[in-house]
Amino acid sequence: MNSRLEPTVYIVDDDEAVRDALSFLLRTMGLKVEPFADGPALLAALNPQDVGCLLLDIRMPQIGGLQLQTQLQARGSDFPVIIMTGHGNVDLCRRAFQQGAVDFLEKPVDENILLEAVQRAIHTHLNQRGRLAASEEARRRLARLSDREREVLTGVMSGETSKQSARTLSISARTVETHRASVFQKLEVTSLAELMRTYLNAVESTP
């Protein structure tokens, strides 16, 4: 497996014993683990092309977990974040979720709960990356179309027949059919269902 596609759990905790224990547990489950003693070390090492999740302690010197979460978001990071704390309270939990955390765990962390949270987070990240890749590919294919082909595609997506599109565009139905065939070829689809999925992947993901 490509190293960049191997899910990695990044642990940031200033307590070495906690880092070691969590690393050991996750590695026994076959997961790749990268432990860090502080936020700046993580920020310097984190590769945005990786997939996985982040386990962040909420109280640390230099940069606390919530602040680190904010800095990661400012950098455009899409890694799911799991917050850990030995000083849990409702306000901290609320703030973590408001900032996009996917889970909030209190220390000492229950092993089963931790593993379930990590597996969910990794699954979420892999799905997000998969959808992103599909969207980027769909936009790339859509960019191949000429202006007229895009107009014909719009008609197809609106449920128009070839004759209806021909009237709308003031061209012959045969010309519409020719453009439709070209659209299918350029988008690399063989059915209307595939065509719609490709179109929606491209359009719905456009900022």
BAFI-3210 file (N, C-alpha, C; in Angstrom, 3 decimals, decimal comma, padded with zeros to 6 digits):
// residues 207
n [1|2|3|4|5|6|7|8|9|10|11|12|13|14|15|16|17|18|19|20|21|22|23|24|25|26|27|28|29|30|31|32|33|34|35|36|37|38|39|40|41|42|43|44|45|46|47|48|49|50|51|52|53|54|55|56|57|58|59|60|61|62|63|64|65|66|67|68|69|70|71|72|73|74|75|76|77|78|79|80|81|82|83|84|85|86|87|88|89|90|91|92|93|94|95|96|97|98|99|100|101|102|103|104|105|106|107|108|109|110|111|112|113|114|115|116|117|118|119|120|121|122|123|124|125|126|127|128|129|130|131|132|133|134|135|136|137|138|139|140|141|142|143|144|145|146|147|148|149|150|151|152|153|154|155|156|157|158|159|160|161|162|163|164|165|166|167|168|169|170|171|172|173|174|175|176|177|178|179|180|181|182|183|184|185|186|187|188|189|190|191|192|193|194|195|196|197|198|199|200|201|202|203|204|205|206|207]
n.u [000,845|000,489|002,362|001,183|-001,440|-001,913|-003,655|-003,024|-002,560|-002,266|-000,825|-000,961|000,383|001,567|002,390|004,575|004,217|001,522|001,498|003,116|001,612|-000,813|000,156|001,224|-001,109|-002,656|-000,970|-000,907|-003,274|-002,737|-002,424|-000,830|001,168|001,923|003,515|003,591|005,075|004,180|002,167|003,443|005,376|003,789|002,502|004,660|005,294|003,040|001,584|-000,487|-001,462|-001,728|-003,845|-006,111|-006,384|-006,507|-005,375|-005,762|-004,494|-006,106|-004,991|-001,966|001,490|002,569|000,776|-002,548|-004,973|-007,458|-006,719|-004,782|-006,365|-007,819|-005,747|-005,030|-007,351|-007,276|-005,241|-006,414|-006,743|-008,226|-008,351|-009,990|-010,662|-010,019|-010,586|-008,842|-008,979|-008,030|-009,400|-012,171|-015,100|-018,399|-018,323|-015,819|-016,156|-018,315|-017,149|-015,154|-016,640|-018,026|-015,966|-015,559|-014,672|-014,702|-015,034|-014,928|-012,987|-012,549|-009,828|-008,743|-008,566|-010,930|-010,081|-011,562|-013,500|-011,845|-010,623|-012,866|-013,643|-011,420|-011,438|-013,890|-013,329|-011,211|-012,491|-014,374|-012,663|-011,431|-013,678|-014,372|-012,115|-012,344|-014,729|-013,906|-011,882|-013,415|-015,010|-013,134|-012,177|-014,531|-014,966|-012,743|-013,300|-015,635|-014,673|-013,760|-015,776|-017,358|-018,856|-021,369|-021,841|-022,070|-024,447|-026,209|-025,883|-026,980|-029,634|-030,148|-029,879|-032,057|-034,084|-034,948|-036,020|-034,360|-035,581|-036,832|-034,620|-033,443|-035,253|-035,010|-032,330|-032,232|-031,309|-030,821|-032,461|-030,894|-028,341|-028,273|-028,293|-025,811|-024,133|-024,816|-023,826|-021,128|-020,801|-021,220|-019,009|-016,798|-017,148|-016,762|-018,755|-021,364|-024,026|-027,192|-027,500|-024,837|-023,941|-025,452|-024,531|-021,822|-022,078|-023,397|-021,505|-019,508|-020,748|-022,053|-019,937|-018,602|-017,204]
n.v [-001,195|002,246|004,581|006,989|006,423|004,806|004,600|006,835|007,442|010,316|011,314|013,704|014,629|015,826|014,178|011,651|008,991|008,546|008,913|006,749|004,551|004,787|004,664|002,075|000,535|001,197|000,401|-002,336|-002,956|-002,840|-000,334|002,541|004,760|008,063|009,711|012,793|015,300|017,865|020,561|022,283|020,507|018,600|020,218|020,844|018,424|017,162|015,823|016,997|015,290|012,829|010,259|009,637|010,217|012,593|012,585|014,591|016,038|018,070|019,921|021,346|022,439|025,417|025,039|024,369|021,675|022,566|025,031|024,152|022,647|024,712|026,050|024,080|023,917|026,438|026,073|024,567|021,880|018,667|016,596|014,349|015,146|013,993|014,780|014,613|014,534|015,064|016,613|017,000|018,875|020,254|022,653|022,635|020,352|021,142|023,302|021,955|020,316|022,288|023,333|021,374|018,825|015,239|013,525|013,261|012,449|011,265|011,041|008,505|006,917|004,688|001,646|000,234|002,106|004,111|002,809|002,332|004,974|005,938|004,229|004,970|007,642|007,421|005,994|007,903|009,903|008,604|008,203|010,871|011,714|009,996|010,881|013,449|012,938|011,752|013,910|015,758|014,369|014,231|016,966|017,443|015,901|017,152|019,576|019,077|019,419|021,174|024,467|024,184|021,463|021,467|022,859|021,037|018,951|020,146|020,179|017,428|016,833|018,196|016,678|016,839|015,802|014,851|016,254|018,332|019,684|020,413|022,318|024,238|025,023|025,751|024,066|021,082|017,936|015,756|016,840|017,425|014,807|013,968|015,620|014,729|012,122|012,713|013,951|011,794|010,263|011,951|012,315|009,821|007,858|005,396|005,166|006,743|007,021|006,962|009,254|011,266|010,959|011,649|014,296|015,495|015,037|016,753|019,307|019,715|019,838|022,071|025,108]
n.w [000,000|-000,784|001,070|001,657|001,560|003,626|006,564|009,217|012,648|014,394|017,331|019,855|022,745|025,801|027,762|028,135|028,925|028,390|025,603|024,829|025,741|024,327|021,727|021,647|022,030|019,729|017,692|018,076|016,936|014,348|013,256|011,860|013,669|014,733|017,127|019,021|021,094|021,362|019,980|017,943|016,878|015,633|013,695|012,106|010,992|009,905|007,046|004,553|002,629|003,712|005,188|007,881|011,378|014,122|017,435|020,049|022,960|025,356|027,108|027,016|027,058|025,335|022,870|023,261|022,914|021,736|020,639|018,879|017,189|016,002|014,611|012,793|011,255|010,111|008,370|006,508|007,017|006,806|008,523|010,709|014,097|017,334|020,576|023,648|027,184|030,600|032,194|031,831|030,971|030,526|029,062|027,728|026,168|024,574|023,155|021,750|019,991|018,603|017,154|015,372|016,163|016,135|018,190|021,796|024,383|027,703|029,965|032,291|029,151|027,889|026,406|024,423|023,672|022,701|020,480|018,887|018,360|016,933|014,698|013,535|012,913|011,070|009,048|008,290|007,281|005,113|003,500|002,969|001,522|-000,634|-001,820|-002,494|-004,353|-006,364|-007,064|-008,034|-010,260|-011,743|-012,288|-013,861|-016,130|-016,972|-017,804|-020,313|-022,127|-024,818|-025,224|-026,457|-026,036|-023,298|-023,017|-024,180|-022,358|-020,086|-020,880|-020,952|-018,212|-017,319|-018,151|-020,747|-024,018|-027,092|-029,177|-027,794|-026,706|-029,080|-030,061|-028,048|-028,346|-030,937|-032,994|-034,989|-034,204|-034,767|-034,610|-031,903|-030,884|-031,789|-030,313|-027,758|-027,815|-027,939|-025,480|-023,703|-024,411|-023,797|-021,079|-020,227|-019,698|-019,757|-019,392|-018,561|-015,821|-014,871|-016,127|-014,842|-012,211|-012,484|-013,349|-011,123|-009,105|-009,952|-010,067|-007,543|-005,792|-006,399|-005,297]
ca.u [000,000|001,205|002,468|000,288|-002,793|-002,007|-004,179|-002,091|-003,123|-001,317|-001,102|-000,260|000,174|002,850|002,706|005,239|003,616|000,268|001,851|003,619|000,527|-001,744|000,858|001,299|-002,452|-003,091|-000,101|-001,319|-004,436|-002,261|-002,475|000,389|001,029|002,961|003,311|004,282|005,005|003,539|001,512|004,352|006,010|002,798|002,299|005,834|005,437|001,805|001,467|-001,916|-001,865|-001,973|-005,197|-006,087|-007,072|-005,661|-005,738|-005,153|-004,745|-006,671|-004,148|-000,544|002,273|002,674|-000,501|-003,513|-005,660|-008,453|-005,990|-004,150|-007,456|-008,098|-004,647|-005,126|-008,445|-006,811|-004,360|-007,225|-006,676|-009,511|-008,214|-010,909|-009,982|-010,558|-010,018|-008,705|-008,707|-008,162|-010,117|-013,353|-016,291|-019,371|-017,915|-014,741|-016,747|-019,106|-016,225|-014,480|-017,564|-018,297|-014,825|-015,519|-014,161|-015,621|-015,259|-014,354|-012,749|-011,961|-008,788|-008,082|-009,413|-011,297|-009,453|-012,557|-014,105|-010,825|-010,472|-014,066|-013,593|-010,370|-011,904|-014,926|-012,690|-010,465|-013,488|-014,922|-011,663|-011,290|-014,866|-014,257|-011,094|-012,886|-015,678|-013,135|-011,219|-014,446|-015,431|-012,068|-012,179|-015,728|-014,738|-011,753|-013,984|-016,601|-013,931|-013,494|-016,932|-017,483|-020,003|-022,592|-022,024|-022,567|-025,866|-026,921|-025,851|-027,966|-030,935|-030,267|-030,093|-033,397|-035,056|-035,417|-035,753|-033,519|-036,390|-037,026|-033,340|-033,238|-036,049|-034,417|-031,027|-032,387|-030,496|-031,582|-032,442|-029,748|-027,157|-028,336|-027,874|-024,361|-023,508|-025,040|-022,871|-019,817|-020,809|-021,012|-017,637|-015,845|-017,313|-016,414|-019,902|-022,088|-025,460|-027,716|-027,230|-023,437|-023,857|-026,004|-023,640|-020,631|-022,467|-023,675|-020,226|-018,757|-021,462|-022,352|-018,705|-018,002|-017,380]
ca.v [000,000|003,505|005,078|008,122|005,911|004,014|005,454|007,156|008,122|011,270|011,547|014,857|014,654|016,163|013,111|010,579|007,702|008,452|008,703|005,383|003,597|004,881|004,185|000,614|-000,003|001,370|-000,412|-003,739|-003,102|-002,734|001,043|003,330|005,810|009,084|010,468|014,072|015,835|019,185|020,985|022,725|019,351|018,036|021,146|020,782|017,095|016,655|015,925|017,089|014,226|011,615|010,014|009,125|011,084|013,236|012,468|015,767|016,329|019,412|020,828|021,129|023,665|026,068|025,068|023,390|020,919|023,363|026,009|023,394|022,323|025,942|026,295|023,083|024,329|027,606|025,555|023,785|020,453|017,967|015,435|014,273|015,392|013,438|015,506|013,857|015,396|014,551|017,672|017,219|019,546|020,479|023,775|022,188|019,419|021,933|024,050|021,007|019,917|023,463|023,511|020,289|017,543|014,127|012,822|013,893|011,327|011,606|010,155|007,498|006,553|003,280|001,140|-000,102|003,355|004,775|002,107|002,587|006,371|006,045|003,547|005,804|008,836|007,031|005,659|009,181|010,594|007,873|008,492|012,247|011,768|009,304|011,782|014,553|012,439|011,573|015,236|016,341|013,656|014,645|018,323|017,346|015,408|018,159|020,658|018,689|019,705|022,479|025,231|023,579|020,193|021,782|023,202|019,780|018,235|020,805|019,677|016,042|016,860|018,748|015,699|017,145|014,882|015,457|017,225|019,505|020,397|020,998|023,546|025,210|025,486|026,123|023,185|019,876|016,841|014,912|017,514|017,198|013,426|013,914|016,245|013,828|011,019|013,264|014,172|010,486|009,833|012,792|012,105|008,414|007,177|004,571|005,145|008,003|007,054|007,369|010,650|012,103|010,886|012,432|015,721|015,942|015,072|017,949|020,548|019,891|020,061|023,331|026,132]
ca.w [000,000|-000,787|002,439|001,835|001,646|004,849|007,636|010,302|013,821|014,963|018,753|020,427|024,192|026,433|028,721|027,393|029,274|027,644|024,189|024,662|025,959|023,204|020,535|021,740|021,832|018,341|016,824|018,183|016,064|012,978|012,771|011,860|014,683|014,802|018,370|019,167|022,453|021,376|018,751|016,885|016,243|014,719|012,580|011,241|010,383|009,305|005,591|004,229|001,718|004,488|005,679|009,248|012,331|015,120|018,852|020,646|024,368|025,393|027,898|026,758|026,972|024,033|022,157|023,755|021,878|021,020|019,840|017,796|016,282|015,252|013,687|011,727|010,382|009,362|007,317|005,582|007,327|006,862|009,395|011,844|015,365|018,575|021,715|024,891|028,325|031,953|032,924|031,022|031,459|029,468|028,209|026,847|025,226|023,624|022,299|020,851|018,926|017,792|016,268|014,396|016,659|015,893|019,452|022,982|025,296|028,992|030,483|031,451|028,024|027,755|025,189|023,398|023,201|021,892|019,206|018,090|017,912|015,912|013,491|012,922|012,366|009,870|008,030|007,833|006,476|003,859|002,688|002,510|000,476|-001,799|-002,480|-003,064|-005,559|-007,382|-007,491|-008,843|-011,537|-012,474|-012,798|-014,934|-017,319|-017,408|-018,452|-021,703|-022,969|-025,476|-024,732|-026,977|-025,344|-021,950|-023,165|-024,402|-021,082|-019,226|-021,315|-020,489|-016,771|-017,079|-018,604|-022,085|-025,109|-028,123|-029,914|-026,935|-026,669|-030,408|-030,129|-027,120|-028,834|-032,359|-033,832|-035,334|-033,234|-035,090|-034,061|-030,456|-030,649|-032,005|-029,140|-026,619|-027,928|-027,601|-024,032|-023,075|-024,674|-023,076|-019,639|-019,993|-019,091|-020,728|-019,065|-018,041|-014,381|-014,711|-016,556|-013,780|-011,055|-012,803|-013,366|-009,762|-008,382|-010,356|-009,777|-006,126|-005,040|-006,829|-004,268]
c.u [000,877|001,205|001,509|-001,175|-002,992|-002,495|-003,190|-002,820|-002,031|-001,737|-000,295|-000,614|001,526|003,270|003,283|004,615|002,303|000,541|002,278|002,494|-000,452|-001,112|000,906|-000,055|-002,852|-002,242|-000,446|-002,545|-004,052|-002,261|-001,095|000,189|002,223|002,721|004,151|004,058|004,304|002,981|002,451|005,038|005,057|002,648|003,457|005,891|004,220|001,778|-000,006|-002,404|-002,135|-003,466|-005,089|-006,896|-006,067|-006,237|-005,021|-005,523|-005,180|-005,793|-002,684|000,181|002,296|001,319|-001,409|-004,251|-006,656|-007,785|-005,323|-005,188|-007,793|-007,013|-004,668|-006,226|-008,034|-005,896|-005,127|-007,195|-008,073|-009,441|-009,276|-010,116|-010,750|-009,838|-009,978|-008,422|-008,853|-008,935|-011,395|-014,441|-017,173|-018,918|-016,818|-015,263|-017,525|-018,207|-015,531|-015,388|-017,917|-017,179|-014,635|-014,951|-015,192|-015,884|-014,505|-014,228|-012,086|-010,929|-009,157|-009,045|-009,667|-010,790|-010,462|-013,199|-013,130|-010,719|-011,682|-014,052|-012,578|-010,824|-012,975|-014,298|-011,942|-011,419|-014,084|-013,942|-011,469|-012,472|-014,803|-013,267|-011,590|-013,855|-014,951|-012,464|-012,218|-014,897|-014,398|-012,011|-013,370|-015,555|-013,744|-012,418|-014,946|-015,914|-013,620|-014,598|-016,859|-018,704|-021,315|-022,876|-022,523|-024,048|-026,710|-026,981|-026,870|-029,372|-031,180|-030,596|-031,469|-034,490|-035,599|-035,120|-034,861|-034,292|-036,605|-035,753|-033,074|-034,014|-035,440|-033,155|-031,062|-031,408|-031,324|-031,460|-031,251|-028,460|-027,111|-027,852|-026,364|-023,626|-023,674|-024,036|-021,471|-019,700|-020,537|-019,562|-016,645|-015,944|-017,033|-017,515|-020,634|-023,582|-025,881|-027,430|-025,794|-023,251|-024,328|-025,089|-022,390|-020,946|-022,677|-022,410|-019,466|-019,433|-021,668|-021,116|-018,024|-018,260|-018,307]
c.v [001,240|004,090|006,214|007,687|005,046|004,905|005,604|007,868|009,011|011,571|012,755|014,937|014,913|015,129|011,916|009,220|007,485|008,187|007,260|004,361|003,598|004,352|002,667|-000,014|000,048|000,537|-001,886|-004,012|-002,926|-001,347|001,692|004,506|006,753|009,919|011,748|014,610|017,182|019,524|021,434|021,572|018,694|018,922|021,080|019,482|016,628|016,894|015,940|016,006|012,914|011,455|009,436|010,001|011,622|013,011|013,602|015,906|017,784|020,411|020,460|022,465|024,169|026,191|023,980|022,736|021,726|024,411|025,334|023,022|023,536|026,230|025,314|023,461|025,511|027,194|024,724|022,294|019,845|016,720|015,457|014,383|014,747|014,133|014,592|014,831|014,651|015,523|018,017|018,006|019,881|021,575|023,364|021,245|020,173|022,672|023,144|020,618|021,087|023,710|022,326|018,969|016,441|013,321|013,528|012,806|011,798|010,571|009,695|006,971|005,053|002,769|000,873|001,147|004,101|004,125|002,344|004,008|006,546|005,400|004,361|007,011|008,520|006,707|006,936|009,887|009,916|008,147|009,912|012,358|011,085|010,175|012,935|014,130|012,267|012,911|015,884|015,693|014,076|016,052|018,305|016,881|016,461|019,300|020,341|019,144|021,088|023,196|024,602|022,249|020,405|022,137|021,948|018,972|018,833|020,333|018,257|016,012|017,421|017,806|015,958|016,008|015,594|016,529|018,495|020,328|021,078|022,297|024,629|025,837|025,911|025,354|021,939|018,824|015,924|015,517|017,337|015,797|013,271|014,495|015,367|012,678|011,493|013,495|012,861|010,033|010,621|012,604|010,666|007,674|006,409|004,507|006,508|008,137|007,502|008,833|011,584|012,119|011,736|013,924|016,247|015,990|016,338|019,222|020,777|020,169|021,360|024,411|027,250]
c.w [000,000|000,610|002,703|001,928|002,882|005,983|008,787|011,423|014,403|016,396|019,222|021,906|024,845|027,472|027,956|027,673|028,520|026,170|023,941|024,766|024,781|021,918|020,505|021,428|020,361|017,378|016,902|017,313|014,598|012,399|012,815|012,809|014,619|016,054|018,405|020,581|022,509|020,000|017,641|016,157|015,245|013,485|011,587|010,454|009,603|007,794|005,216|003,282|002,440|004,777|007,083|010,164|013,344|016,511|019,588|022,117|024,472|026,150|027,715|026,769|025,526|023,337|022,711|022,606|021,071|020,129|018,640|016,742|015,400|014,221|012,517|010,737|009,522|008,209|006,279|005,834|007,401|007,748|010,500|013,150|016,513|019,720|022,932|026,037|029,643|032,818|032,169|031,730|030,255|028,514|027,229|025,770|024,144|022,648|021,295|019,690|018,020|016,779|015,308|014,873|016,409|017,152|020,574|024,037|026,578|029,405|031,889|030,390|028,004|026,410|024,085|022,806|022,296|020,515|018,301|017,528|016,790|014,607|012,768|012,232|011,076|008,731|007,438|006,903|005,122|002,929|002,125|001,362|-000,800|-002,564|-003,149|-004,361|-006,693|-007,940|-008,396|-010,219|-012,386|-013,058|-013,957|-016,229|-017,874|-018,163|-019,918|-022,653|-023,596|-024,901|-025,192|-026,281|-023,922|-021,990|-023,371|-023,111|-020,114|-019,578|-020,847|-019,003|-016,411|-017,552|-019,989|-023,056|-026,120|-028,889|-029,099|-026,863|-028,004|-030,546|-029,246|-027,698|-030,298|-033,254|-034,120|-034,248|-033,493|-034,528|-032,542|-030,126|-030,820|-030,811|-027,902|-026,630|-027,548|-026,094|-023,298|-023,229|-023,838|-021,564|-019,233|-019,234|-020,182|-020,456|-018,536|-016,553|-014,101|-015,076|-015,449|-012,565|-011,287|-012,760|-011,951|-008,916|-008,689|-009,874|-008,289|-005,297|-005,418|-005,791|-004,742]
res [m|n|s|r|l|e|p|t|v|y|i|v|d|d|d|e|a|v|r|d|a|l|s|f|l|l|r|t|m|g|l|k|v|e|p|f|a|d|g|p|a|l|l|a|a|l|n|p|q|d|v|g|c|l|l|l|d|i|r|m|p|q|i|g|g|l|q|l|q|t|q|l|q|a|r|g|s|d|f|p|v|i|i|m|t|g|h|g|n|v|d|l|c|r|r|a|f|q|q|g|a|v|d|f|l|e|k|p|v|d|e|n|i|l|l|e|a|v|q|r|a|i|h|t|h|l|n|q|r|g|r|l|a|a|s|e|e|a|r|r|r|l|a|r|l|s|d|r|e|r|e|v|l|t|g|v|m|s|g|e|t|s|k|q|s|a|r|t|l|s|i|s|a|r|t|v|e|t|h|r|a|s|v|f|q|k|l|e|v|t|s|l|a|e|l|m|r|t|y|l|n|a|v|e|s|t|p]
***
